[in-house]
Amino acid sequence: LKWSKVSGADGYQVYVYSTATSKWKKLPSTSRTSYEVDDLQSAKEYKFRVRAYNKTVSGTVFSEYSTITVATEPDEVENVKAIAKTKNSVTLKWSPVKRATGYQVFIYSESKGKYVRKTAVTGTSAKITGRKEGTNYKFKVRAYFKQADKTSRYGEFSDVISVKTSGTPAVTAPVVNEVVGNAKA
């Protein structure tokens, strides 16, 4: 968490909302304008609130709370495997990620020199069609978590998997310019 400095503040109190108890839990105070909260679950929304305080001779004075809801990233996708392949398609499968809303499958594009998103699915498998016969393709997958405000948080990409489609790659014969004969117009 990060926030703007409050002039004259001696420190800041940070709270996290517990859905289990329906109460705000106070975390250790800080004099900094940022705070790292550890031991959170992946792909989960959390509510935090922060307020500044100033110690005076007559007691401690507090500002209003600033509240934010933010989600953590999903875990990395693991165990990506090709479970089927044909001359023009590859079917990938992977282990589920806790609380993931869905998954994005990326394929390496030689022409663009980078990975591009090929599809998004809600399950743990995807069939990628429109491939060339006997050709090697590189894929990677990442999980995403859709927050209440409709924005998404993305996890780390899986390891890259290389899969070759079935069959023999099409061979293009070289073009040879030959003259069959002489013709007069």
Secondary structure, DSSP 8 states (H G I E B T S, - for coil): -B----TT--EEEEEEEETTTTEEEE---BSSSB----S--SS-EEEEEEEEEEEETTEEEE---EEEEEE---------EEEEE-SSEEEEE----TT--EEEEEEEETTTTEEEEEEEESSSEEEEES--TT-EEEEEEEEEEE-TTS-EEE------EEEE-SS------------------
